[in-house]
Amino acid sequence: MTPRFPRPDYAALDLYDPGRKAVEVDLSDNTNLWGPHPEAVEAVRSASLDTLARYPTLYADELRGAVSELYGVSTDQVATGAGSDDILDSLWRAVCQSEGTVTWPSPTFSMMESFTRMNGRVGRAIPWSTAEANPEALLEGDPVLVYLCRPNNPTGAMLERDWIERLVEAAEPIGTVVVIDEAYAEFARHSLARMAAETPRLIVSHTLSKAYGLAGLRVGYAIGTVETIREIEKSRGPYKVGRIDELAAAVALRDESGWAAARVSETIENRDRLTDELIDRGLTPLPSAANFLFLPVEDGRAIGEGLRERGVQVRPFLGTPDWGDGLRVTVGPWEMMETFLDAFDAVRRELGEHTAAEPAAPEVADAPVRGAPESPRPSPQNDLFGG
């Protein structure tokens, strides 16, 4: 008799483990290395005891209101969850049927395979260069869902809006749902949220873990048409965002002090500066529109271990399509970047690696232009933080 629990396709899954350890300088998880949003900190500190004792609102209405203000959409076009992971997992449950595949360009967010298998579906990864050259490659076999990360994790690449429009147009006749994970959109100063609000079966998801420094609270949201969002909310269920989390996230999104906008500007400046430093060393970091860089190297495991021995942690990626081994380095305050560069130089000398792989990196579209004018507040359109 075949055991019914755990089901065979689920039993092969393992617990998520990025291999992170405690180090002096942790540049491995793409969080805000300046810390949490000060206004969110104050909201947590000033919360009443009753806030802890009672259930939160069913669907985080105050947070939905803040998202509505930011993007100029209605509150019933906003879903909320315990991080964007929760939103994506809820979407998978709402979309995945008894048949059908899920596709994504690879490399990308590592949880895609897990979400797909958790929901009893088959995933199909398309090499990034293949998908970038032909978005319709993601639609072969009529998948039920296509996942995109924009800017992409771990490479920082920014798919052009024309490319997205071409994919969505081709997906419409076959009913494929397209989700765009915009976890890092603030650092590109551009979002397709308004496009999602007007396009059936297109969803954009966001998190408060990156630009706003609230990874420890687990808050995310999604934007789409009223009909699409309703299906996600049904799958997600009530009470997923704690009341204190909701209050902190709402004030962070409104960013009345301009703290988040300033940190985004500083991140972009340091990202460009770190890129130049690596290029000066004869290396080829990929163009990035996110708060990290992806650096192709010859031996990601050895360099990652060497950095960790020196108190610096990055995220190695081994054998990625198109680029092979690489290091993903979170961008933070410049003092941290200097520590990374010093440790990286020492590891390269020790390993005798004076050159890195030189891939044909994809161009970044819609990435911020150095020296572009900035605004302390985003407009309620497609632009974020002065894009």
C-alpha positions in Angstrom: 0.0 0.0 0.0 1.3 3.4 -1.0 1.5 5.7 2.0 -0.9 8.7 1.7 1.2 10.9 4.0 3.4 12.6 3.1 2.4 12.6 -0.5 5.3 11.4 -2.8 5.8 14.7 -4.6 5.8 16.6 -1.3 8.1 14.2 0.6 11.0 15.1 -1.6 11.0 18.7 -0.5 13.4 19.9 2.2 13.3 22.7 4.7 14.5 26.0 3.3 18.1 26.7 4.4 20.2 29.4 2.8 23.3 28.3 4.8 23.5 31.6 6.7 25.7 31.8 9.8 26.4 34.6 12.3 29.2 36.8 11.0 30.4 40.4 11.6 29.2 41.7 8.2 26.2 39.8 6.7 25.6 40.8 3.0 23.6 37.7 2.2 19.9 38.4 2.5 19.2 41.7 0.7 17.6 43.4 3.7 18.0 47.0 4.6 21.5 47.3 6.2 20.7 50.7 7.6 18.1 49.1 9.9 14.3 49.5 10.3 12.3 52.5 9.3 12.3 54.9 12.3 8.6 55.7 12.0 7.8 52.0 12.0 9.9 51.6 15.1 7.9 54.3 16.8 4.6 52.7 15.8 5.7 49.5 17.4 6.8 51.2 20.6 3.6 53.2 20.9 1.2 50.3 20.3 -1.2 49.6 23.1 -1.4 46.4 25.1 -4.9 45.9 23.6 -3.3 45.7 20.2 -1.5 42.5 21.4 -4.5 41.0 23.1 -7.1 41.4 20.3 -7.2 39.9 16.8 -6.0 42.1 14.0 -8.3 43.4 11.3 -9.4 40.6 8.9 -7.5 41.8 5.8 -5.2 44.6 7.1 -7.4 47.5 6.0 -5.0 50.3 7.2 -2.2 48.7 5.3 -4.4 48.4 2.2 -5.2 52.1 2.6 -1.5 53.0 2.6 -0.9 50.9 -0.5 -3.9 52.5 -2.2 -2.5 56.0 -1.5 0.9 55.1 -2.8 -0.1 53.7 -6.1 -3.4 55.4 -6.8 -5.5 52.2 -6.8 -8.6 51.2 -4.9 -8.3 49.3 -1.6 -10.2 46.3 -3.1 -7.3 46.0 -5.6 -4.8 45.3 -2.8 -4.2 41.9 -1.1 -2.0 41.7 2.0 0.0 38.9 3.6 2.8 37.8 6.0 5.5 38.9 3.6 5.4 38.7 -0.2 6.2 34.9 0.1 2.7 34.5 1.7 1.1 36.4 -1.1 2.9 34.2 -3.7 2.0 31.0 -1.9 -1.6 32.1 -1.7 -1.6 32.9 -5.4 -0.2 29.4 -6.2 -3.1 27.8 -4.3 -5.6 30.0 -6.0 -4.3 29.4 -9.5 -2.9 25.8 -9.6 -5.4 23.3 -10.8 -5.3 19.5 -11.2 -3.3 20.0 -14.4 -0.9 22.5 -15.7 2.7 23.7 -15.2 4.3 26.8 -13.7 7.2 28.5 -15.6 9.8 31.0 -14.7 13.1 32.4 -16.2 16.1 31.0 -14.4 18.0 31.8 -12.3 15.4 33.5 -10.1 13.9 33.5 -6.6 14.8 30.0 -5.2 11.3 29.4 -3.6 9.6 29.0 -7.0 10.3 25.3 -7.2 9.1 24.8 -3.7 5.9 26.8 -4.1 5.1 24.8 -7.2 5.8 21.4 -5.8 4.0 22.2 -2.5 0.9 22.8 -4.6 1.2 19.6 -6.5 2.3 21.1 -9.8 5.2 20.7 -12.1 7.7 23.6 -12.5 9.7 24.4 -15.7 12.7 26.7 -15.5 13.6 28.5 -18.8 17.2 29.8 -19.1 17.2 33.6 -18.6 18.8 34.3 -22.0 16.2 32.1 -23.8 13.3 33.9 -22.1 14.7 37.3 -22.5 15.1 36.8 -26.2 11.6 35.3 -26.6 9.0 35.8 -23.8 6.7 33.4 -25.5 9.1 30.6 -24.6 7.6 30.9 -21.1 4.2 30.0 -22.5 5.1 26.8 -24.3 2.8 24.1 -23.0 0.1 26.6 -21.9 1.2 27.0 -18.2 -1.3 28.0 -15.6 1.2 30.5 -14.1 4.3 32.4 -15.1 6.5 34.0 -12.4 8.8 36.9 -13.0 11.0 38.8 -10.6 11.6 42.4 -11.6 14.3 43.4 -10.8 15.4 39.8 -10.8 16.9 38.0 -7.8 19.8 37.0 -7.9 21.0 38.9 -11.0 19.4 42.3 -10.6 18.3 42.3 -14.2 15.3 44.5 -15.2 13.0 43.1 -17.9 11.7 45.9 -20.1 8.1 47.0 -20.0 7.7 46.2 -23.7 8.9 42.6 -23.0 6.3 42.4 -20.2 3.5 43.7 -22.4 4.4 41.2 -25.1 4.3 38.3 -22.6 0.9 39.4 -21.1 -0.6 39.9 -24.5 0.5 36.4 -25.6 -0.8 34.9 -22.3 -4.2 36.4 -22.5 -5.8 34.0 -25.0 -4.7 30.9 -23.1 -5.7 32.3 -19.7 -2.2 32.1 -18.1 -1.7 34.1 -14.9 1.4 36.3 -14.8 2.8 37.4 -11.5 5.6 40.0 -11.2 7.6 39.9 -7.9 8.6 43.5 -7.3 10.4 42.9 -4.0 13.3 45.2 -5.2 11.3 47.7 -7.3 12.0 50.6 -5.0 15.7 50.4 -6.0 14.7 50.5 -9.7 12.4 53.4 -8.9 9.8 51.9 -11.1 6.7 49.6 -10.6 4.1 48.0 -12.9 1.5 48.2 -10.2 -0.8 50.4 -12.1 -0.5 48.1 -15.2 -1.5 45.2 -12.9 -4.5 47.1 -11.5 -5.8 47.5 -15.1 -4.9 44.0 -16.5 -6.8 40.8 -15.8 -4.7 37.9 -14.6 -1.6 40.1 -14.0 -0.4 40.5 -10.4 2.4 42.6 -8.9 3.7 41.7 -5.4 5.7 43.8 -3.0 7.4 43.4 0.4 8.3 45.6 3.3 11.4 43.6 4.0 13.9 45.4 1.6 13.6 49.2 1.2 11.7 49.7 4.4 13.8 47.6 6.7 10.9 45.5 8.2 12.0 41.9 7.3 11.4 40.9 10.9 7.7 41.8 10.8 6.8 39.8 7.7 4.5 42.1 5.7 3.8 42.0 2.0 1.1 43.1 -0.5 -0.1 42.6 -4.0 -1.9 44.7 -6.6 -4.2 43.5 -9.4 -7.8 43.8 -10.6 -10.6 43.5 -8.1 -11.5 40.1 -9.4 -7.9 38.8 -9.2 -7.3 40.1 -5.8 -10.4 38.6 -4.4 -9.3 35.1 -5.4 -5.9 35.7 -3.7 -7.6 36.9 -0.5 -9.9 33.9 -0.5 -6.8 31.6 -0.7 -4.9 33.6 1.9 -7.6 33.7 4.6 -8.1 36.2 7.4 -5.8 37.6 10.1 -2.5 37.0 8.2 -1.0 40.4 9.1 -0.5 41.1 12.8 -2.0 44.4 14.0 1.4 45.8 15.1 2.9 44.7 11.9 0.1 46.4 10.0 0.5 49.7 11.8 4.3 49.7 11.4 4.1 48.9 7.7 1.5 51.6 7.0 3.5 54.4 8.4 6.7 53.1 6.7 4.9 53.1 3.3 3.7 56.6 3.8 7.3 57.6 4.6 6.4 61.1 5.7 10.0 61.7 6.9 11.5 60.6 3.6 13.8 58.1 5.4 13.1 55.2 3.0 13.5 57.4 0.0 16.9 58.6 1.3 18.1 55.1 2.0 17.1 54.0 -1.5 19.1 56.9 -2.9 22.1 56.0 -0.8 21.8 52.3 -1.8 21.8 53.2 -5.5 24.8 55.5 -5.0 26.7 52.7 -3.2 25.6 50.1 -5.7 27.1 52.2 -8.5 30.3 52.8 -6.5 30.7 49.1 -5.7 30.2 48.3 -9.3 33.0 50.7 -10.3 35.3 49.2 -7.6 34.8 45.7 -8.9 35.2 46.7 -12.5 38.5 48.4 -11.6 39.6 45.0 -10.3 39.0 43.5 -13.7 35.7 41.9 -12.7 32.3 41.9 -14.5 29.4 42.5 -12.1 26.1 42.2 -13.8 24.2 45.5 -14.3 21.7 45.7 -11.4 18.5 47.6 -10.7 18.2 46.1 -7.2 19.9 46.6 -3.8 22.5 43.9 -4.6 25.1 42.9 -7.2 25.6 39.6 -8.8 29.3 38.9 -9.5 30.2 35.9 -11.7 33.3 34.1 -10.3 35.2 30.9 -11.1 34.6 29.2 -7.8 31.7 30.6 -5.8 31.9 28.0 -3.0 35.6 28.6 -2.3 35.3 32.4 -2.4 32.1 32.3 -0.3 33.8 30.2 2.4 36.9 32.4 2.3 34.8 35.5 2.9 33.0 33.9 5.7 36.3 32.9 7.4 37.1 36.7 7.3 33.7 37.6 8.9 31.9 38.6 5.7 28.9 36.6 4.4 27.5 36.8 0.8 25.2 34.4 -1.0 27.1 32.1 -3.4 25.1 30.7 -6.4 26.6 27.7 -8.1 26.2 26.7 -11.7 23.5 29.2 -12.7 22.2 29.1 -16.3 24.1 31.6 -18.5 26.5 32.8 -15.8 27.8 29.7 -13.9 29.0 30.4 -10.4 28.4 33.8 -8.8 28.2 35.8 -5.6 25.2 37.9 -4.7 26.3 40.8 -2.5 23.8 43.0 -0.7 24.6 46.7 -0.9 24.6 48.7 2.3 26.5 51.5 4.1 29.8 52.1 2.4 31.8 51.0 5.5 30.4 47.5 5.0 31.3 47.6 1.3 34.9 48.5 2.2 35.0 45.6 4.6 33.7 43.3 1.8 36.2 44.6 -0.7 39.1 44.1 1.7 38.1 40.6 2.5 37.3 39.8 -1.2 40.8 41.0 -2.3 42.4 38.9 0.4 40.5 35.8 -0.6 41.4 36.2 -4.3 45.0 36.6 -3.4 44.9 33.4 -1.3 43.1 31.5 -4.1 45.2 32.9 -6.8 42.1 34.0 -8.7 42.9 37.3 -10.4 40.1 37.1 -13.0 36.5 36.2 -12.9 34.1 34.8 -15.5 33.1 37.4 -18.0 29.5 36.6 -19.1 27.6 38.5 -21.8 25.4 40.3 -19.2 21.9 41.3 -20.2 21.2 45.0 -20.4 19.1 46.6 -17.6 16.1 48.5 -18.8 14.4 51.1 -16.7 17.3 51.1 -14.2 18.0 54.4 -12.4 20.3 56.8 -14.2 23.2 58.0 -12.1 22.6 61.6 -11.1 18.9 61.4 -12.0 16.7 63.9 -10.2 15.1 62.6 -7.0 11.9 63.3 -5.1 11.4 62.6 -1.4 8.0 61.0 -2.1 6.8 58.6 -4.8 4.1 59.7 -7.2 0.9 57.6 -7.2 1.7 56.2 -10.6 4.3 53.8 -11.8 7.4 55.6 -10.3 8.9 55.0 -6.9 11.1 57.4 -5.0 11.7 59.8 -7.8 12.0 57.5 -10.8 
